[in-house]
Amino acid sequence: MNRASLLLAALLLLAACSTHRHVASKHANGRPEVVLFLKGKGEAAEKVMEKVYYPNGQLDYVGHFLHGKEHGEWNYFYEDGTRKYTEHWADGLEEGVQIEYAPDGQVYMEKYYEKGRLVRTVDKAKGQ
């Protein structure tokens, strides 16, 4: 295969794997509320990421999907942009630690999940 053919094949593969952004809904002020990132085209398009925004444009949360299910790290924020909590997903089930933050940024709660089941909670505010 010559260099031009390799380059063309790589570009076609890259185009097939690329994601595109879709504004699914907007706030009354015209700013995006829900933005989806899709891989593929038409009815076959698969959601790979979702971002939701407050009316002021600040990010509310962002999360990833794998085969249509929540997967990987999801991050949530207060309206001022301070982290609210972080959770982890595996194939649509909560997995690992979810960390909750107070508005001042301090960790106040840790929740531990195994295959979607809450197995332990650590209340940092109480020192447990």
N, CA, C and O atoms as a Tinker XYZ file with bonds, in Angstrom:
   512  protein
     1  N      0.855000   -1.181000    0.000000    73     2
     2  CA     0.000000    0.000000    0.000000    64     1     3
     3  C      0.896000    1.236000    0.000000    63     2     4     5
     4  O      1.822000    1.342000    0.804000    81     3
     5  N      0.608000    2.180000   -0.919000    73     3     6
     6  CA     1.446000    3.370000   -0.975000    64     5     7
     7  C      1.036000    4.366000    0.104000    63     6     8     9
     8  O      0.019000    4.194000    0.776000    81     7
     9  N      1.832000    5.391000    0.254000    73     7    10
    10  CA     1.632000    6.384000    1.327000    64     9    11
    11  C      0.280000    7.099000    1.213000    63    10    12    13
    12  O     -0.382000    7.323000    2.226000    81    11
    13  N     -0.135000    7.456000    0.000000    73    11    14
    14  CA    -1.409000    8.141000   -0.209000    64    13    15
    15  C     -2.581000    7.238000    0.188000    63    14    16    17
    16  O     -3.549000    7.707000    0.786000    81    15
    17  N     -2.498000    5.955000   -0.138000    73    15    18
    18  CA    -3.558000    5.014000    0.223000    64    17    19
    19  C     -3.637000    4.841000    1.736000    63    18    20    21
    20  O     -4.730000    4.767000    2.298000    81    19
    21  N     -2.494000    4.778000    2.390000    73    19    22
    22  CA    -2.463000    4.668000    3.849000    64    21    23
    23  C     -3.075000    5.906000    4.495000    63    22    24    25
    24  O     -3.843000    5.797000    5.451000    81    23
    25  N     -2.737000    7.070000    3.976000    73    23    26
    26  CA    -3.273000    8.317000    4.505000    64    25    27
    27  C     -4.789000    8.373000    4.325000    63    26    28    29
    28  O     -5.505000    8.770000    5.245000    81    27
    29  N     -5.276000    7.986000    3.170000    73    27    30
    30  CA    -6.712000    7.973000    2.904000    64    29    31
    31  C     -7.418000    6.986000    3.844000    63    30    32    33
    32  O     -8.472000    7.302000    4.396000    81    31
    33  N     -6.845000    5.806000    4.024000    73    31    34
    34  CA    -7.443000    4.806000    4.920000    64    33    35
    35  C     -7.485000    5.330000    6.353000    63    34    36    37
    36  O     -8.474000    5.128000    7.058000    81    35
    37  N     -6.424000    5.996000    6.785000    73    35    38
    38  CA    -6.369000    6.554000    8.137000    64    37    39
    39  C     -7.418000    7.647000    8.309000    63    38    40    41
    40  O     -8.079000    7.710000    9.345000    81    39
    41  N     -7.579000    8.508000    7.306000    73    39    42
    42  CA    -8.577000    9.575000    7.382000    64    41    43
    43  C     -9.995000    9.008000    7.419000    63    42    44    45
    44  O    -10.840000    9.507000    8.163000    81    43
    45  N    -10.262000    7.982000    6.633000    73    43    46
    46  CA   -11.583000    7.352000    6.650000    64    45    47
    47  C    -11.865000    6.702000    8.003000    63    46    48    49
    48  O    -12.980000    6.795000    8.516000    81    47
    49  N    -10.860000    6.047000    8.582000    73    47    50
    50  CA   -11.025000    5.434000    9.897000    64    49    51
    51  C    -11.253000    6.500000   10.958000    63    50    52    53
    52  O    -12.107000    6.337000   11.830000    81    51
    53  N    -10.505000    7.576000   10.892000    73    51    54
    54  CA   -10.649000    8.672000   11.842000    64    53    55
    55  C    -12.039000    9.300000   11.732000    63    54    56    57
    56  O    -12.661000    9.604000   12.749000    81    55
    57  N    -12.520000    9.492000   10.530000    73    55    58
    58  CA   -13.852000   10.071000   10.325000    64    57    59
    59  C    -14.931000    9.138000   10.864000    63    58    60    61
    60  O    -15.928000    9.601000   11.420000    81    59
    61  N    -14.746000    7.839000   10.707000    73    59    62
    62  CA   -15.730000    6.875000   11.198000    64    61    63
    63  C    -15.761000    6.841000   12.720000    63    62    64    65
    64  O    -16.797000    6.528000   13.306000    81    63
    65  N    -14.641000    7.158000   13.372000    73    63    66
    66  CA   -14.544000    7.102000   14.826000    64    65    67
    67  C    -14.801000    8.446000   15.498000    63    66    68    69
    68  O    -14.890000    8.515000   16.723000    81    67
    69  N    -14.918000    9.495000   14.726000    73    67    70
    70  CA   -15.039000   10.822000   15.320000    64    69    71
    71  C    -16.397000   11.016000   15.976000    63    70    72    73
    72  O    -17.373000   10.342000   15.647000    81    71
    73  N    -16.432000   11.951000   16.906000    73    71    74
    74  CA   -17.678000   12.267000   17.582000    64    73    75
    75  C    -18.168000   13.626000   17.100000    63    74    76    77
    76  O    -17.389000   14.456000   16.630000    81    75
    77  N    -19.458000   13.832000   17.224000    73    75    78
    78  CA   -20.000000   15.140000   16.893000    64    77    79
    79  C    -20.880000   15.610000   18.044000    63    78    80    81
    80  O    -21.434000   14.814000   18.802000    81    79
    81  N    -20.987000   16.913000   18.147000    73    79    82
    82  CA   -21.690000   17.589000   19.237000    64    81    83
    83  C    -23.114000   17.913000   18.801000    63    82    84    85
    84  O    -23.342000   18.386000   17.687000    81    83
    85  N    -24.073000   17.653000   19.695000    73    83    86
    86  CA   -25.474000   17.939000   19.414000    64    85    87
    87  C    -26.092000   18.634000   20.624000    63    86    88    89
    88  O    -26.095000   18.077000   21.722000    81    87
    89  N    -26.611000   19.837000   20.433000    73    87    90
    90  CA   -27.300000   20.548000   21.512000    64    89    91
    91  C    -28.720000   19.994000   21.565000    63    90    92    93
    92  O    -29.538000   20.269000   20.686000    81    91
    93  N    -29.005000   19.210000   22.605000    73    91    94
    94  CA   -30.300000   18.539000   22.728000    64    93    95
    95  C    -31.378000   19.471000   23.270000    63    94    96    97
    96  O    -32.551000   19.327000   22.924000    81    95
    97  N    -30.993000   20.429000   24.119000    73    95    98
    98  CA   -31.961000   21.406000   24.630000    64    97    99
    99  C    -31.227000   22.669000   25.056000    63    98   100   101
   100  O    -30.029000   22.664000   25.337000    81    99
   101  N    -32.006000   23.762000   25.091000    73    99   102
   102  CA   -31.457000   25.059000   25.486000    64   101   103
   103  C    -32.292000   25.644000   26.615000    63   102   104   105
   104  O    -33.483000   25.365000   26.745000    81   103
   105  N    -31.631000   26.466000   27.428000    73   103   106
   106  CA   -32.340000   27.215000   28.461000    64   105   107
   107  C    -33.145000   28.333000   27.794000    63   106   108   109
   108  O    -32.932000   28.633000   26.619000    81   107
   109  N    -34.058000   28.941000   28.529000    73   107   110
   110  CA   -34.881000   30.037000   28.003000    64   109   111
   111  C    -34.026000   31.199000   27.497000    63   110   112   113
   112  O    -34.444000   31.937000   26.605000    81   111
   113  N    -32.824000   31.361000   28.070000    73   111   114
   114  CA   -31.946000   32.450000   27.652000    64   113   115
   115  C    -31.143000   32.121000   26.391000    63   114   116   117
   116  O    -30.329000   32.929000   25.943000    81   115
   117  N    -31.376000   30.923000   25.813000    73   115   118
   118  CA   -30.701000   30.539000   24.578000    64   117   119
   119  C    -29.414000   29.763000   24.768000    63   118   120   121
   120  O    -28.879000   29.209000   23.808000    81   119
   121  N    -28.911000   29.712000   25.989000    73   119   122
   122  CA   -27.681000   28.958000   26.243000    64   121   123
   123  C    -27.973000   27.458000   26.254000    63   122   124   125
   124  O    -29.068000   27.042000   26.633000    81   123
   125  N    -26.993000   26.642000   25.838000    73   123   126
   126  CA   -27.207000   25.189000   25.859000    64   125   127
   127  C    -27.486000   24.681000   27.270000    63   126   128   129
   128  O    -26.871000   25.127000   28.238000    81   127
   129  N    -28.420000   23.743000   27.370000    73   127   130
   130  CA   -28.712000   23.080000   28.641000    64   129   131
   131  C    -28.128000   21.671000   28.618000    63   130   132   133
   132  O    -27.393000   21.287000   29.528000    81   131
   133  N    -28.453000   20.902000   27.583000    73   131   134
   134  CA   -27.942000   19.543000   27.443000    64   133   135
   135  C    -27.202000   19.445000   26.113000    63   134   136   137
   136  O    -27.752000   19.751000   25.055000    81   135
   137  N    -25.947000   19.013000   26.186000    73   135   138
   138  CA   -25.140000   18.821000   24.984000    64   137   139
   139  C    -24.701000   17.364000   24.965000    63   138   140   141
   140  O    -24.098000   16.871000   25.919000    81   139
   141  N    -25.010000   16.684000   23.873000    73   139   142
   142  CA   -24.639000   15.285000   23.706000    64   141   143
   143  C    -23.496000   15.179000   22.713000    63   142   144   145
   144  O    -23.430000   15.931000   21.741000    81   143
   145  N    -22.610000   14.252000   22.963000    73   143   146
   146  CA   -21.531000   13.951000   22.044000    64   145   147
   147  C    -21.786000   12.546000   21.531000    63   146   148   149
   148  O    -21.840000   11.583000   22.297000    81   147
   149  N    -21.942000   12.450000   20.218000    73   147   150
   150  CA   -22.371000   11.214000   19.576000    64   149   151
   151  C    -21.296000   10.691000   18.648000    63   150   152   153
   152  O    -20.579000   11.454000   18.000000    81   151
   153  N    -21.200000    9.374000   18.597000    73   151   154
   154  CA   -20.271000    8.705000   17.693000    64   153   155
   155  C    -21.113000    7.977000   16.665000    63   154   156   157
   156  O    -22.015000    7.221000   17.024000    81   155
   157  N    -20.830000    8.194000   15.405000    73   155   158
   158  CA   -21.611000    7.588000   14.344000    64   157   159
   159  C    -22.631000    8.568000   13.798000    63   158   160   161
   160  O    -22.664000    9.736000   14.185000    81   159
   161  N    -23.453000    8.081000   12.902000    73   159   162
   162  CA   -24.415000    8.963000   12.229000    64   161   163
   163  C    -25.824000    8.404000   12.299000    63   162   164   165
   164  O    -26.030000    7.197000   12.420000    81   163
   165  N    -26.792000    9.313000   12.220000    73   163   166
   166  CA   -28.199000    8.939000   12.127000    64   165   167
   167  C    -28.679000    8.092000   13.286000    63   166   168   169
   168  O    -28.285000    8.304000   14.433000    81   167
   169  N    -29.542000    7.123000   12.974000    73   167   170
   170  CA   -30.126000    6.242000   13.992000    64   169   171
   171  C    -29.067000    5.391000   14.680000    63   170   172   173
   172  O    -29.269000    4.948000   15.811000    81   171
   173  N    -27.937000    5.158000   14.009000    73   171   174
   174  CA   -26.877000    4.320000   14.570000    64   173   175
   175  C    -25.947000    5.094000   15.509000    63   174   176   177
   176  O    -25.061000    4.499000   16.123000    81   175
   177  N    -26.137000    6.405000   15.628000    73   175   178
   178  CA   -25.264000    7.213000   16.481000    64   177   179
   179  C    -25.396000    6.773000   17.939000    63   178   180   181
   180  O    -26.495000    6.503000   18.424000    81   179
   181  N    -24.274000    6.706000   18.614000    73   179   182
   182  CA   -24.226000    6.274000   20.009000    64   181   183
   183  C    -23.741000    7.418000   20.883000    63   182   184   185
   184  O    -22.745000    8.070000   20.569000    81   183
   185  N    -24.449000    7.661000   21.984000    73   183   186
   186  CA   -24.045000    8.710000   22.918000    64   185   187
   187  C    -22.797000    8.256000   23.660000    63   186   188   189
   188  O    -22.777000    7.181000   24.259000    81   187
   189  N    -21.745000    9.089000   23.617000    73   187   190
   190  CA   -20.500000    8.752000   24.306000    64   189   191
   191  C    -20.202000    9.705000   25.465000    63   190   192   193
   192  O    -19.416000    9.381000   26.355000    81   191
   193  N    -20.836000   10.882000   25.449000    73   191   194
   194  CA   -20.631000   11.837000   26.534000    64   193   195
   195  C    -21.824000   12.772000   26.599000    63   194   196   197
   196  O    -22.473000   13.048000   25.590000    81   195
   197  N    -22.107000   13.259000   27.813000    73   195   198
   198  CA   -23.201000   14.198000   28.028000    64   197   199
   199  C    -22.696000   15.313000   28.938000    63   198   200   201
   200  O    -22.038000   15.061000   29.947000    81   199
   201  N    -23.015000   16.544000   28.565000    73   199   202
   202  CA   -22.709000   17.701000   29.401000    64   201   203
   203  C    -24.008000   18.458000   29.637000    63   202   204   205
   204  O    -24.766000   18.717000   28.702000    81   203
   205  N    -24.255000   18.808000   30.885000    73   203   206
   206  CA   -25.448000   19.569000   31.244000    64   205   207
   207  C    -24.987000   20.858000   31.904000    63   206   208   209
   208  O    -24.073000   20.859000   32.728000    81   207
   209  N    -25.638000   21.960000   31.527000    73   207   210
   210  CA   -25.215000   23.291000   31.978000    64   209   211
   211  C    -26.319000   23.993000   32.764000    63   210   212   213
   212  O    -27.508000   23.785000   32.522000    81   211
   213  N    -25.899000   24.819000   33.700000    73   211   214
   214  CA   -26.808000   25.724000   34.397000    64   213   215
   215  C    -27.188000   26.857000   33.432000    63   214   216   217
   216  O    -26.499000   27.058000   32.432000    81   215
   217  N    -28.273000   27.602000   33.712000    73   215   218
   218  CA   -28.660000   28.722000   32.843000    64   217   219
   219  C    -27.562000   29.786000   32.678000    63   218   220   221
   220  O    -27.524000   30.482000   31.663000    81   219
   221  N    -26.660000   29.914000   33.683000    73   219   222
   222  CA   -25.586000   30.904000   33.588000    64   221   223
   223  C    -24.425000   30.435000   32.710000    63   222   224   225
   224  O    -23.447000   31.163000   32.535000    81   223
   225  N    -24.530000   29.214000   32.153000    73   223   226
   226  CA   -23.488000   28.689000   31.276000    64   225   227
   227  C    -22.459000   27.831000   31.986000    63   226   228   229
   228  O    -21.628000   27.196000   31.337000    81   227
   229  N    -22.502000   27.804000   33.308000    73   227   230
   230  CA   -21.570000   27.000000   34.086000    64   229   231
   231  C    -21.933000   25.515000   33.951000    63   230   232   233
   232  O    -23.112000   25.164000   33.909000    81   231
   233  N    -20.935000   24.661000   33.885000    73   231   234
   234  CA   -21.149000   23.230000   33.767000    64   233   235
   235  C    -21.792000   22.671000   35.038000    63   234   236   237
   236  O    -21.291000   22.894000   36.140000    81   235
   237  N    -22.899000   21.948000   34.881000    73   235   238
   238  CA   -23.590000   21.268000   35.983000    64   237   239
   239  C    -22.955000   19.890000   36.179000    63   238   240   241
   240  O    -22.532000   19.544000   37.282000    81   239
   241  N    -22.892000   19.104000   35.092000    73   239   242
   242  CA   -22.191000   17.817000   35.177000    64   241   243
   243  C    -21.741000   17.348000   33.813000    63   242   244   245
   244  O    -22.230000   17.811000   32.782000    81   243
   245  N    -20.792000   16.415000   33.824000    73   243   246
   246  CA   -20.290000   15.788000   32.613000    64   245   247
   247  C    -20.061000   14.318000   32.921000    63   246   248   249
   248  O    -19.514000   13.958000   33.964000    81   247
   249  N    -20.495000   13.470000   31.979000    73   247   250
   250  CA   -20.314000   12.041000   32.158000    64   249   251
   251  C    -20.162000   11.332000   30.823000    63   250   252   253
   252  O    -20.531000   11.852000   29.770000    81   251
   253  N    -19.610000   10.132000   30.900000    73   251   254
   254  CA   -19.324000    9.340000   29.701000    64   253   255
   255  C    -20.195000    8.090000   29.658000    63   254   256   257
   256  O    -20.703000    7.614000   30.673000    81   255
   257  N    -20.342000    7.585000   28.447000    73   255   258
   258  CA   -21.127000    6.380000   28.203000    64   257   259
   259  C    -20.307000    5.402000   27.379000    63   258   260   261
   260  O    -19.460000    5.794000   26.575000    81   259
   261  N    -20.576000    4.127000   27.595000    73   259   262
   262  CA   -19.988000    3.071000   26.780000    64   261   263
   263  C    -21.114000    2.111000   26.443000    63   262   264   265
   264  O    -21.725000    1.524000   27.336000    81   263
   265  N    -21.388000    1.951000   25.167000    73   263   266
   266  CA   -22.482000    1.088000   24.701000    64   265   267
   267  C    -23.817000    1.479000   25.338000    63   266   268   269
   268  O    -24.621000    0.621000   25.701000    81   267
   269  N    -24.039000    2.793000   25.466000    73   267   270
   270  CA   -25.311000    3.307000   25.963000    64   269   271
   271  C    -25.475000    3.314000   27.472000    63   270   272   273
   272  O    -26.542000    3.673000   27.969000    81   271
   273  N    -24.447000    2.926000   28.211000    73   271   274
   274  CA   -24.534000    2.885000   29.673000    64   273   275
   275  C    -23.478000    3.798000   30.287000    63   274   276   277
   276  O    -22.404000    4.000000   29.721000    81   275
   277  N    -23.808000    4.350000   31.468000    73   275   278
   278  CA   -22.848000    5.196000   32.165000    64   277   279
   279  C    -21.561000    4.401000   32.388000    63   278   280   281
   280  O    -21.586000    3.227000   32.758000    81   279
   281  N    -20.433000    5.082000   32.150000    73   279   282
   282  CA   -19.160000    4.380000   32.272000    64   281   283
   283  C    -18.051000    5.399000   32.519000    63   282   284   285
   284  O    -17.994000    6.435000   31.857000    81   283
   285  N    -17.194000    5.108000   33.450000    73   283   286
   286  CA   -16.076000    5.992000   33.742000    64   285   287
   287  C    -16.432000    7.036000   34.784000    63   286   288   289
   288  O    -17.401000    6.885000   35.528000    81   287
   289  N    -15.646000    8.086000   34.826000    73   287   290
   290  CA   -15.823000    9.128000   35.840000    64   289   291
   291  C    -16.875000   10.146000   35.411000    63   290   292   293
   292  O    -16.891000   10.601000   34.267000    81   291
   293  N    -17.753000   10.493000   36.351000    73   291   294
   294  CA   -18.748000   11.548000   36.166000    64   293   295
   295  C    -18.451000   12.615000   37.204000    63   294   296   297
   296  O    -18.183000   12.303000   38.364000    81   295
   297  N    -18.500000   13.880000   36.786000    73   295   298
   298  CA   -18.222000   14.994000   37.687000    64   297   299
   299  C    -19.390000   15.966000   37.693000    63   298   300   301
   300  O    -19.938000   16.315000   36.648000    81   299
   301  N    -19.760000   16.396000   38.900000    73   299   302
   302  CA   -20.874000   17.323000   39.119000    64   301   303
   303  C    -20.331000   18.562000   39.800000    63   302   304   305
   304  O    -19.363000   18.489000   40.557000    81   303
   305  N    -20.961000   19.715000   39.529000    73   303   306
   306  CA   -20.458000   20.984000   40.035000    64   305   307
   307  C    -21.587000   21.838000   40.599000    63   306   308   309
   308  O    -22.735000   21.759000   40.163000    81   307
   309  N    -21.220000   22.660000   41.584000    73   307   310
   310  CA   -22.150000   23.680000   42.059000    64   309   311
   311  C    -22.237000   24.760000   40.984000    63   310   312   313
   312  O    -21.409000   24.795000   40.073000    81   311
   313  N    -23.218000   25.626000   41.080000    73   311   314
   314  CA   -23.439000   26.641000   40.048000    64   313   315
   315  C    -22.281000   27.625000   39.916000    63   314   316   317
   316  O    -22.115000   28.251000   38.870000    81   315
   317  N    -21.476000   27.764000   40.975000    73   315   318
   318  CA   -20.313000   28.660000   40.893000    64   317   319
   319  C    -19.076000   27.978000   40.306000    63   318   320   321
   320  O    -18.023000   28.603000   40.185000    81   319
   321  N    -19.201000   26.687000   39.938000    73   319   322
   322  CA   -18.093000   25.961000   39.329000    64   321   323
   323  C    -17.306000   25.088000   40.287000    63   322   324   325
   324  O    -16.448000   24.320000   39.851000    81   323
   325  N    -17.573000   25.185000   41.578000    73   323   326
   326  CA   -16.898000   24.345000   42.565000    64   325   327
   327  C    -17.386000   22.908000   42.418000    63   326   328   329
   328  O    -18.573000   22.663000   42.206000    81   327
   329  N    -16.460000   21.964000   42.531000    73   327   330
   330  CA   -16.829000   20.546000   42.405000    64   329   331
   331  C    -17.834000   20.163000   43.492000    63   330   332   333
   332  O    -17.660000   20.508000   44.661000    81   331
   333  N    -18.888000   19.447000   43.092000    73   331   334
   334  CA   -19.945000   19.007000   44.002000    64   333   335
   335  C    -19.730000   17.537000   44.383000    63   334   336   337
   336  O    -19.697000   17.196000   45.566000    81   335
   337  N    -19.587000   16.689000   43.394000    73   335   338
   338  CA   -19.191000   15.311000   43.666000    64   337   339
   339  C    -18.665000   14.639000   42.414000    63   338   340   341
   340  O    -18.894000   15.085000   41.290000    81   339
   341  N    -17.948000   13.543000   42.650000    73   339   342
   342  CA   -17.371000   12.734000   41.596000    64   341   343
   343  C    -17.800000   11.301000   41.848000    63   342   344   345
   344  O    -17.734000   10.810000   42.975000    81   343
   345  N    -18.237000   10.638000   40.794000    73   343   346
   346  CA   -18.613000    9.239000   40.927000    64   345   347
   347  C    -18.033000    8.449000   39.766000    63   346   348   349
   348  O    -17.637000    9.012000   38.745000    81   347
   349  N    -17.989000    7.137000   39.941000    73   347   350
   350  CA   -17.434000    6.254000   38.929000    64   349   351
   351  C    -18.464000    5.186000   38.572000    63   350   352   353
   352  O    -19.194000    4.681000   39.425000    81   351
   353  N    -18.494000    4.863000   37.282000    73   351   354
   354  CA   -19.457000    3.906000   36.762000    64   353   355
   355  C    -18.728000    2.841000   35.952000    63   354   356   357
   356  O    -17.690000    3.099000   35.342000    81   355
   357  N    -19.296000    1.642000   35.961000    73   355   358
   358  CA   -18.793000    0.551000   35.127000    64   357   359
   359  C    -20.012000   -0.166000   34.553000    63   358   360   361
   360  O    -20.775000   -0.802000   35.280000    81   359
   361  N    -20.175000   -0.055000   33.263000    73   359   362
   362  CA   -21.264000   -0.741000   32.556000    64   361   363
   363  C    -22.640000   -0.440000   33.148000    63   362   364   365
   364  O    -23.469000   -1.336000   33.302000    81   363
   365  N    -22.873000    0.848000   33.482000    73   363   366
   366  CA   -24.180000    1.277000   33.966000    64   365   367
   367  C    -24.409000    1.129000   35.457000    63   366   368   369
   368  O    -25.497000    1.436000   35.946000    81   367
   369  N    -23.409000    0.665000   36.190000    73   367   370
   370  CA   -23.526000    0.496000   37.640000    64   369   371
   371  C    -22.466000    1.333000   38.348000    63   370   372   373
   372  O    -21.324000    1.420000   37.896000    81   371
   373  N    -22.861000    1.950000   39.472000    73   371   374
   374  CA   -21.861000    2.692000   40.236000    64   373   375
   375  C    -20.815000    1.712000   40.749000    63   374   376   377
   376  O    -21.133000    0.604000   41.182000    81   375
   377  N    -19.562000    2.147000   40.689000    73   375   378
   378  CA   -18.449000    1.280000   41.061000    64   377   379
   379  C    -17.337000    2.131000   41.647000    63   378   380   381
   380  O    -16.959000    3.150000   41.070000    81   379
   381  N    -16.820000    1.720000   42.778000    73   379   382
   382  CA   -15.719000    2.455000   43.399000    64   381   383
   383  C    -16.240000    3.537000   44.320000    63   382   384   385
   384  O    -17.335000    3.438000   44.874000    81   383
   385  N    -15.426000    4.576000   44.472000    73   383   386
   386  CA   -15.746000    5.619000   45.449000    64   385   387
   387  C    -16.461000    6.799000   44.796000    63   386   388   389
   388  O    -16.105000    7.237000   43.702000    81   387
   389  N    -17.471000    7.299000   45.491000    73   387   390
   390  CA   -18.125000    8.556000   45.126000    64   389   391
   391  C    -17.718000    9.552000   46.206000    63   390   392   393
   392  O    -17.919000    9.304000   47.395000    81   391
   393  N    -17.157000   10.659000   45.798000    73   391   394
   394  CA   -16.696000   11.675000   46.745000    64   393   395
   395  C    -17.604000   12.882000   46.637000    63   394   396   397
   396  O    -17.820000   13.418000   45.549000    81   395
   397  N    -18.142000   13.312000   47.790000    73   395   398
   398  CA   -19.021000   14.478000   47.829000    64   397   399
   399  C    -18.284000   15.632000   48.501000    63   398   400   401
   400  O    -17.599000   15.448000   49.506000    81   399
   401  N    -18.440000   16.827000   47.923000    73   399   402
   402  CA   -17.736000   18.015000   48.386000    64   401   403
   403  C    -18.720000   19.057000   48.900000    63   402   404   405
   404  O    -19.808000   19.225000   48.349000    81   403
   405  N    -18.330000   19.741000   49.946000    73   403   406
   406  CA   -19.099000   20.882000   50.450000    64   405   407
   407  C    -18.865000   22.060000   49.509000    63   406   408   409
   408  O    -17.904000   22.045000   48.740000    81   407
   409  N    -19.711000   23.069000   49.551000    73   407   410
   410  CA   -19.517000   24.232000   48.684000    64   409   411
   411  C    -18.148000   24.914000   48.844000    63   410   412   413
   412  O    -17.690000   25.607000   47.936000    81   411
   413  N    -17.498000   24.715000   49.996000    73   411   414
   414  CA   -16.165000   25.305000   50.189000    64   413   415
   415  C    -15.049000   24.425000   49.630000    63   414   416   417
   416  O    -13.873000   24.760000   49.766000    81   415
   417  N    -15.408000   23.295000   48.999000    73   415   418
   418  CA   -14.418000   22.427000   48.371000    64   417   419
   419  C    -13.907000   21.299000   49.246000    63   418   420   421
   420  O    -13.154000   20.451000   48.768000    81   419
   421  N    -14.291000   21.262000   50.508000    73   419   422
   422  CA   -13.835000   20.212000   51.418000    64   421   423
   423  C    -14.629000   18.925000   51.193000    63   422   424   425
   424  O    -15.839000   18.960000   50.967000    81   423
   425  N    -13.929000   17.789000   51.257000    73   423   426
   426  CA   -14.596000   16.490000   51.150000    64   425   427
   427  C    -15.399000   16.266000   52.418000    63   426   428   429
   428  O    -14.857000   16.356000   53.519000    81   427
   429  N    -16.693000   15.974000   52.275000    73   427   430
   430  CA   -17.472000   15.715000   53.476000    64   429   431
   431  C    -18.071000   14.316000   53.493000    63   430   432   433
   432  O    -18.547000   13.873000   54.539000    81   431
   433  N    -18.063000   13.600000   52.359000    73   431   434
   434  CA   -18.648000   12.256000   52.357000    64   433   435
   435  C    -17.959000   11.414000   51.292000    63   434   436   437
   436  O    -17.646000   11.890000   50.201000    81   435
   437  N    -17.732000   10.148000   51.638000    73   435   438
   438  CA   -17.237000    9.165000   50.680000    64   437   439
   439  C    -18.200000    7.988000   50.713000    63   438   440   441
   440  O    -18.548000    7.484000   51.781000    81   439
   441  N    -18.624000    7.560000   49.538000    73   439   442
   442  CA   -19.508000    6.404000   49.435000    64   441   443
   443  C    -18.823000    5.390000   48.526000    63   442   444   445
   444  O    -18.332000    5.728000   47.449000    81   443
   445  N    -18.803000    4.154000   48.978000    73   443   446
   446  CA   -18.130000    3.098000   48.241000    64   445   447
   447  C    -19.155000    2.133000   47.658000    63   446   448   449
   448  O    -20.038000    1.642000   48.361000    81   447
   449  N    -19.022000    1.870000   46.355000    73   447   450
   450  CA   -19.962000    1.023000   45.631000    64   449   451
   451  C    -19.252000   -0.177000   45.025000    63   450   452   453
   452  O    -18.099000   -0.098000   44.602000    81   451
   453  N    -19.974000   -1.288000   44.997000    73   451   454
   454  CA   -19.531000   -2.486000   44.289000    64   453   455
   455  C    -20.687000   -2.957000   43.420000    63   454   456   457
   456  O    -21.733000   -3.363000   43.926000    81   455
   457  N    -20.489000   -2.899000   42.122000    73   455   458
   458  CA   -21.501000   -3.328000   41.142000    64   457   459
   459  C    -22.866000   -2.716000   41.418000    63   458   460   461
   460  O    -23.881000   -3.411000   41.378000    81   459
   461  N    -22.893000   -1.419000   41.699000    73   459   462
   462  CA   -24.134000   -0.681000   41.895000    64   461   463
   463  C    -24.698000   -0.721000   43.300000    63   462   464   465
   464  O    -25.724000   -0.097000   43.574000    81   463
   465  N    -24.048000   -1.442000   44.191000    73   463   466
   466  CA   -24.544000   -1.575000   45.557000    64   465   467
   467  C    -23.660000   -0.770000   46.503000    63   466   468   469
   468  O    -22.438000   -0.919000   46.502000    81   467
   469  N    -24.292000    0.089000   47.316000    73   467   470
   470  CA   -23.566000    0.878000   48.316000    64   469   471
   471  C    -23.081000   -0.067000   49.402000    63   470   472   473
   472  O    -23.884000   -0.755000   50.033000    81   471
   473  N    -21.747000   -0.107000   49.629000    73   471   474
   474  CA   -21.198000   -1.036000   50.619000    64   473   475
   475  C    -20.643000   -0.336000   51.855000    63   474   476   477
   476  O    -20.486000   -0.955000   52.907000    81   475
   477  N    -20.344000    0.959000   51.723000    73   475   478
   478  CA   -19.792000    1.670000   52.877000    64   477   479
   479  C    -19.916000    3.176000   52.669000    63   478   480   481
   480  O    -19.782000    3.674000   51.552000    81   479
   481  N    -20.172000    3.885000   53.753000    73   479   482
   482  CA   -20.228000    5.334000   53.719000    64   481   483
   483  C    -19.301000    5.880000   54.805000    63   482   484   485
   484  O    -19.319000    5.423000   55.948000    81   483
   485  N    -18.501000    6.856000   54.425000    73   483   486
   486  CA   -17.609000    7.504000   55.384000    64   485   487
   487  C    -18.007000    8.974000   55.447000    63   486   488   489
   488  O    -17.842000    9.709000   54.474000    81   487
   489  N    -18.530000    9.401000   56.593000    73   487   490
   490  CA   -18.943000   10.785000   56.791000    64   489   491
   491  C    -17.752000   11.560000   57.350000    63   490   492   493
   492  O    -17.461000   11.493000   58.544000    81   491
   493  N    -17.070000   12.290000   56.478000    73   491   494
   494  CA   -15.881000   13.052000   56.869000    64   493   495
   495  C    -16.213000   14.180000   57.841000    63   494   496   497
   496  O    -15.374000   14.580000   58.649000    81   495
   497  N    -17.434000   14.686000   57.758000    73   495   498
   498  CA   -17.853000   15.785000   58.652000    64   497   499
   499  C    -17.900000   15.297000   60.097000    63   498   500   501
   500  O    -17.661000   16.070000   61.024000    81   499
   501  N    -18.207000   14.025000   60.285000    73   499   502
   502  CA   -18.285000   13.461000   61.623000    64   501   503
   503  C    -16.989000   12.755000   62.027000    63   502   504   505
   504  O    -16.850000   12.291000   63.159000    81   503
   505  N    -16.042000   12.681000   61.083000    73   503   506
   506  CA   -14.763000   12.043000   61.384000    64   505   507
   507  C    -14.850000   10.518000   61.479000    63   506   508   509
   508  O    -14.026000    9.897000   62.151000    81   507
   509  N    -15.824000    9.914000   60.825000    73   507   510
   510  CA   -15.980000    8.456000   60.882000    64   509   511
   511  C    -15.200000    7.785000   59.781000    63   510   512
   512  O    -15.214000    6.559000   59.673000    81   511
